Amino acid sequence: MIDRARLAQKCSTWNIALTDAQLDRLDRYAELLVDYNQKVNLTAITSPEGIEDRHFADSLLFAAQPEVEGALVDVGTGAGFPGIVAKIYKPSLSLTLMEPTGKRMEFLQYVCAALGLTGVAFAKERAEEAARKQWRERFDVACARAVAPLPVLAEYCLPLVRVGGLFVALKGPDADAELAGAKNALQKLGGRYEQTRAFALPDGSERRLLYTKKISQTPTVYPRNGGKIAKKPL
């Protein structure tokens, strides 16, 4: 399905080395994704090189960051990006895939079983509801890709992160503008913006990783319900 040598070469430019076993799993993942996508809408990207660039290389770039360790929650993971790829790259991660859509959750469970991944939990919940239950302030790292604008995303993710942990948002070229509009939200939710790391993906598109550290507990009034978060971002 994927061109393993091509993917390995692209990742090597970031000093990301992939083993044969990891490439085998990624190849199988791509096959399962394309096959399952025929019956459930998981992704618009189905070409081998598109999957390599926009799903795998992108997710590996996040996974290779040294701070990505311990208990990771991937919020609104969709078809498993970046969470499942991160787990393939760093098997020691304790991964929770958070996805409210039942059909997508069924795919996530199916693909993790098919790939033989262990130490993965599945939360079929909206993040704002999960953070009011057992998942609150439980994770070392929360990540999200292509889910919502940063002020909204922060209210989904930061309540899930323990004090001292990180919220990492995977954003595109508009990251700076989103950040400017999210400073108030980050502060109210117990976060402090740390840094942005900028990269170019193999297809030339821009990737920005926005790091926010959790410096104090999120006030109990947050997160609000989903409607309020979307209509009146912090």
ABEGO torsion letter per residue (X at the ends): XBBAAAAAAAAAAAGBBBBAAAAAAAAAAAAAAAAAAAABBABABABAAAAAAAAAAAAAAAAABAABBEBBBBBGAEAGOAAAAAAAABAABBBBBBBABAAAAAAAAAAAAAAGBBGBBBBBBBAAAAAABAABGABABBBBBGABBAAAAAAAAAAABBBGBBBBBBBBAAAAAAAAAAAAAAAAAGBBBABBBBBBBAAGBBBBBBBBBBABBBBAAOBBBAAAAAABBX
